[in-house]
Amino acid sequence: MPGLLQTEGRARALFAQHCPPLSEETIDQHTEARLSRQKLLTRVPLAELSLPDWWGGPAKSGGRRGSHAA
């Protein structure tokens, strides 16, 4: 299950299985960081995605759809 969808208990259990073993303090820090990232999925307003201008698709990069050689 992806980390951002894991419950606190599941995340903590996975961190506890780490090799080499992690300290309780480190497990707590990693778990808290994961739970903080989870909150980004449900916050209001939602985060917006913006791409730089140079990211352009076929029209901006000069490529043409359907022009692949077979």
C-alpha positions in Angstrom: 0.0 0.0 0.0 1.4 3.4 -0.9 2.9 5.3 2.0 0.5 8.2 1.8 -2.5 5.9 2.2 -1.2 4.0 5.2 -2.6 4.3 8.7 -0.3 5.5 11.4 -0.1 2.0 12.8 0.9 0.5 9.5 3.5 3.1 8.8 5.0 2.7 12.3 5.1 -1.1 11.9 6.9 -0.8 8.6 9.5 1.6 10.0 9.9 -0.8 13.0 11.0 -3.5 10.5 13.7 -1.4 9.0 17.2 -3.0 8.7 19.3 -1.8 10.4 16.8 -1.1 13.2 15.7 2.5 13.7 15.5 4.1 17.2 12.0 4.8 18.6 12.7 8.5 18.2 13.5 8.1 14.5 10.4 5.9 14.0 8.4 8.7 15.6 9.9 11.3 13.3 9.4 9.3 10.1 5.8 8.5 11.1 5.0 12.1 11.9 6.5 13.2 8.6 4.4 10.7 6.7 1.2 11.8 8.5 2.0 15.4 7.7 2.3 14.6 4.0 -1.0 12.8 4.2 -2.7 15.9 5.4 -1.7 17.6 2.1 -4.2 15.3 0.3 -7.2 16.6 2.2 -6.3 20.2 3.0 -8.5 23.0 1.7 -7.7 24.7 -0.6 -6.1 21.9 -2.5 -2.6 22.4 -3.9 -2.5 23.4 -7.5 -0.2 21.9 -10.1 1.5 24.2 -12.5 4.2 23.3 -15.1 6.8 25.6 -16.5 6.4 27.0 -20.0 9.2 24.9 -21.4 7.3 21.7 -20.4 5.0 22.2 -23.5 3.4 19.3 -25.3 3.6 18.4 -29.0 2.3 21.7 -30.2 5.0 23.7 -28.3 7.9 21.3 -28.9 7.3 21.1 -32.6 6.3 17.4 -32.5 3.3 16.2 -34.5 0.9 13.5 -33.4 0.6 10.5 -35.6 3.9 11.1 -37.4 5.7 8.1 -35.9 7.4 5.9 -38.5 5.9 2.4 -38.6 
